[in-house]
């Protein structure tokens, strides 16, 4: 690869990761974004030229211009690139080019991609494989979401949300699950969604390195292909004897003709047992030593925004999680409840996208049953046009009608003050959502530390 690369919207988690990989290959990189953040500052330190806002003047002839699905076709830089006949690549097309240079390992599925791919990348890094990786979250142990390694493996997330995962032809893969999310990308048809996953798995060059969740009935088309994992007796890699103490898991895994006892994983929740089983099995198939895998699992610190510890005040703990789909919220709260036992759990939920609320109506009623209090705040639209009759109110009503858990609406601007007045010692607060609800913990802690007491 050669030449100059310009990223429209370089500050996003996916775009910034690819920019970082190019910079580590000593390629020329520039980019633009409407706001600067820590990620952009780090890219500038690494040699990128980054502009604030969007302007056609940022595009130079001969550049390769990278855009994501969030960039509209009327973006001035996108239009300038077309007018200058620059090479225009979707983010997924650039990632496909990068992964073709290596033996790539894709992680796809509706839920769990980031944690699973991060655990896999960390396992390979700790085993001295020096892999490349591009994942959807920052791995605290490496303070990065991407890396250009000198080894022959490349771990990456294959995003199904916009069907761009069909651009990849990986060596091996993990398929975590299929759920009814992003159906607008699939003609609002579950059949089309499943057919797309079928096509993706047919593009894997080494089916022996395909690991898929055998507990997911939507993945039954993979029966007899690759290796399944899960709790079911029929799974090639079967989880058993699960024990969770505080924020740590311990489990047995039977597979490959052997029983691996007392695997310790520094995560919580049933969903992370599945993620761990997938990574353990795939790593073993890549001839990573059992001792090395176990060592990594015990030390793995998770990913930012995945049940992330944000701080505490007088024994009140603040957590933050990216969960925004009903299935993710339910599994996250189940894991936290097992960890904190009888402590009061306050869930603060920021709905994400009007289209997702519409698609998921009927699924919110009982997902907060492991919480003791629920605050629902304003919808984070993520650039979507509001849909008439769709708001946080439908979610609140659904919870009220189907659950005994108290639920109330709190405006986004008032969340910090409300929590600082409401919480008590030993409470556990978890913010849930893909938007700016992630800032609520720091806002509340700041109020508490500056004079507000219980």
N, C-alpha and C positions, 0 to 999 in steps of 0.2 A: 504494500500500500504506500502511496506517495501523494504529494500535493497538500493543499490547504483544505481544512474542514471547518465549516461554520454550522453551529447548532442554533436553531430557532427555538428558544425556550430551554436554555442550557441548564437551568437550575433544578429541573425536576429530577427525581431519583433515578429514572432510567436513562435520561439523556446525559446527566452528569457522569454516570458510571462509564458510558461509552467514551465520553470526552476524556476521562481520566486514563482509560486504556490507550487511547491514541497518543496522549501526551507522554505516557510511559514508553511509547515506541518512538519518541522524539519526532513526532509529526506536528505540523503547525495547526493550531486550533484557535478558533474564535467562537464567540457566541453572544446571544442577547437574551434578556429576560426583563419582565416588567418590574421586578424587585430583586434586590441583592439579598443573599442569605449567607450563612456560614459555608455552605457547599460551594457557592460561587467564589467566596474569598479564598477557599482552599485551591480551587482551580486556577485562580489568578496567581497564587503563590507557585503553582506548578508550571506556569508559563503561558496560560491561556490569556487571550485578549477578550474582555467581556464588556459589552455595552449595555447600558440601562435603557429599557424601552425598545421599540421596534422601528427600524427605519430602513428604507431601501439602500441608503448609503453604506450600510454595513456589509453589503454583498459585493464581492469583487469577481470579475470575470475569471473563469477557470477554476473557481472553488467548487468543492462538493458540499452541497447544502443538505443538512439533516433536519428532518422535522418529525413530529410525533402525531398521533391521532388527535391530540388536543389542539393542534394548529389548524386554523381555518384557511381555506383556499384564498381568502381575500386579505390574508396577512401581507403587509407591505414587503416584507423580506421574501416571502414565498413568491409573490408576484415578480419581484425584481430578479429572483433566481431564474424564473421562467423566461423573462424578457432577455436576460443575458445568456440564455441557453446553458446555464450551469447544470451539472449533474445533480438531480434531486433524489435523495434516498430517504425513505421512511426509516425511522429508528430500527425497526425490525429487519430491514434489508441490510443496514450496516452491521447489525449484530449477526446476521446470517453470514455475511462475508468474513467477519472475525472468527466465528466458530468453525467455519470450514477449514481454517488453517490448523485446527487442533482436533483431537479426539474429544468431541463435545458430549456433555451429559446434561440433558434438559430436565427441568422440573416444571411440570404443568399441572393444571387442575384448578377448580374454582376457589378452593381454600387451601391454605398451608404452604403455598409456593415459597414465600420468602423465608420462613423458618426452616423448611426442609432444605432448600438450596444453600442457605447459610450454614446449616449444620454439615451438609455434605462438603462444601468448600473448606470449612474449618477442619474437618476430618482429614481431608487430603493435604491441607497445608501442614497440619501437625504431623502427618506421616512423611513429610519432606518430599512430597510430589511436586511442589511449586506450581500449582495449577493457576490458570487464569480463571477469573470469575466475574460475573456481572449479576448482582442480585438486587431485589427490590427494597432493601433496607440496609442501614449501616450496622456492620458487625462490630460491637464495641471492642473486641479483642484486637481488631486491626484498624479501627477508626476509619473504615472505608466500606463502600458498597461495590467496589470493583478493583481489579488488579490484573495487570499483564504479567503472567508468570512465564518462566522459561521451560516448564514441563510441558508434556504433550496433552494434558487434560484441560478442559474448559467447562466449568460449571455455570449454567445460566438459567434464568427464568424464561420460560416460553409462555408468553401472555396470550391467554385464550379470550380475553375480554373483547378484543377487536378482530379476532380470527387471525391475527398476525403470526400465531404459532405455526400456521401451515407453511410458512416460509422456511422452516428449519428442517434439516435432515440430520439429526443427531446420531451419534454412535450408540448411546444408551439414554434411558430416561426413567423418571419416576412420575407416575400419574397419581395424584393424591385423591382425587374425587371429581365427580361432576355434579353440579347443582344448578338450579334455575336462576342464574344471574347473567346479566348482560344479554338477555334474550333478544334485545333490539338488534344485536349484531348477527342474529341467527334466524331472521325472518319470523321472530316470536314463536319459534317452533323448537320443542325439546328434541324432536327427531333430527332436525338439522344440526342442532348442537352436538348430539351423540355421533352423528355421521362425520362431523368435523374432527372429533376426537379419534374416530376410527381411521380417518385419513392420516392424522398426525402420527398415530402409532404405526401405521404401515410404512412411514418414511424413516423409521429407526433402522439403522444398518446392522445392529447386533441385537436381535430379539432376546438373547440370553441375558442382556443387560437392561431389559425392560422390567421394571418393578411397578406393580399397580395394586391398588387397594381392593382386596378380594371381598371386603364387607360392603362395597358399594354396588348395588344391583345395576346401576346404570353402566357399570364397566364390565358386565357379564359377557360382552362381545369379545373380551380378551381371554376367556377361558381357554386353556391349552396353549396360550402364548406367553412367553416370558415367565415371570415369577410373581405370584400374588403374595400379599402380606395382610395381616389383620388378626382378628380374634376368632374367626370361624375355623372349625375343624378342617375345612377343605383348603385352607390357605397353605401355600408352600412354606411361608414363614409365619408361624403362629405365636401370638403374644399370650402369655399366661402369668398367673401368680403376681398380679399387679399390686404394688404398695406405694402409697403417696404419703410422705411425711413433710409437712410444711410445704416448701416450694421445690421439692425434689421428688423424682419418680424412681422406682425400682421395679424391674420386671424380668421375666424369663422369656427367651425367644428360641423357638425350635425351628430349625431350617438347615438345609444343606446336609441332612442326615445326622445332625448333632443338636444337643440342647445347650444353649448359652444361658447360664444361670446368673441371677442377681446383677443384671445390667443396670447401672445407675445413670440417670439422665437429669441434668440440672435444669429441668423445665417442669411444667405442670399440665395436667389435663389429658383426657383420653385422646384428643386429637394429636397431641405431641407424642403419645405412645406409638401411634400409627406413623407419624413422621420419623420417629427414631428407628422403628423397625425397618422402614424403607431404606434409610441411609445405612443402617447396619448391614442389611443384606447386600445392597449395591456395593458398599465398600469391600465387603468380603469377596464379592465376585470380581473385584478389581485387584485382589490379592493384597489388600491392606491387612496388616496383622491385627488379630483380635485384641491384643494388649493395647495397641495404638488407638483403636476405635474406642475401647472402654475409657482410656485416659482422656480422650477428647470429650466424650459424652459427659464425664464427670465435671469437666472444667468449662464447658460451653456456657457462655453468658447470655445466650439469646440474641435478639435483634432489637434495635431501638424501635419503640412503638409496638412491641409485641409483649404485652404484660410487663412493661418496663417500669422499674422502680423509679419514681420521680422525687421522692423525699419523704420526710415525716416531721411532725410537730407534736411534741408531748405524746408520743406513742400512737399518734394517728398516722396511718400510712397512706400515701398517694401512689396509685398505679395508673398507667396509661396504656391503652391498647387500640390498635388500628381497626378492630372488629367493627363492621358496619352492616354486614348482611346478617339476617336473623340467625342463621345457622352458626356463624362465627361468634355472635354475641352469646348465644346459649352455651356453647362449649367453653368459651372463655370464663363465663360466670360459674359454670360447674367446676372448673379447675380451681378457681380462686376460693370457692366455698369449701372445697376439700382441704385447701391449704390453711385457711383461717379458722375453720371449724365454726364456733358459735359467735364469733365477733360480728358486730353490725356491719353489713356491706351496703354501701351507697353507690348505686350505678348512675352515672351521668352520661346520657346518650345524646349525641348530635346526629340526627338522620343525614344521610349523604345521598344527594341527587333525588330530584322529584320522580324521575323515571323509575328508580329503584324502589321508592316507597310504593308507587303504583303497582309495580310487578310483585311486590312482597306483601301486599295487603292480605290479611288472613293468616300471616305467619308470626305476628308480633305478640299475640295474646299471652302466651305462657313462657316466653323465652327469658323473662326477668324473674322467674320464680325463685331463683337462688339469691336474689337481692332482698334487702330489707326495706329499702327506699329507692325510688327511681325518679330522677329528674330528667325530663326531656326538654331540650332546647330547640332553637330555630334550625330549620333545614339549612345545611351547607350545600348550596346548589352546584358548586364546581362548574360554574359557567352555563348551566342549563337554564332555559326559560321555564319559569314556574308553570305548573299544570293546574288548571282550574279545578278546585275541589280536592287538591292534594297538598297536605301540609303535615306538620308534626301533630296536628290535632287528631287526625285519623289514627295515628299510632297510640296516642294517649287514650283515646276512646276504646281502642281494641284491648289495651292492657287492662283498663278499668273494668271492662265487661267480662274478661276471662281470667283474671287473677286477683288474689287478695292483697297483693303487694301495693302499698300506697304509691301513687304516681302523680306528679304535678309538673306543670309547665313552668320553666324559668327562662326568661330572655337570656340570650347569649351574653349580653353586656352585664348582666346582673349575677352571673353564676359564681364568680369569685366571692362577692359579698354574701350571697345566700349561703354558700358552703361554710364560710368563715363563721357565720352566726349559727349554723345548724349542727355542725359536726361536734362530736364528743370524743374524749380520750378513748383510745383503743379502736376507734372506727377504722374501717378500710374503705377508701374512696377509689373507684376506678372510672376514668373517663374513657368513653367508647366512641369511635368514629374516625373517619378519614380526613376530617377537616381541621379547623383551628381549635377544636376542643382540646387538642394536645397541650395548649397553653394554659388551660384552666388550673392545673395543679400548681404551676409556678405563680400564677396570679393569686391563688388562695394562700399559698405558703407565704408570699410576700406580705399580704394583709395580716396574717397571723403573727409573723415575725416582727412586724412593725407596730405592735401594741395591742392587736386584737387577741383576746384570750377566751377560752371556753367559758 
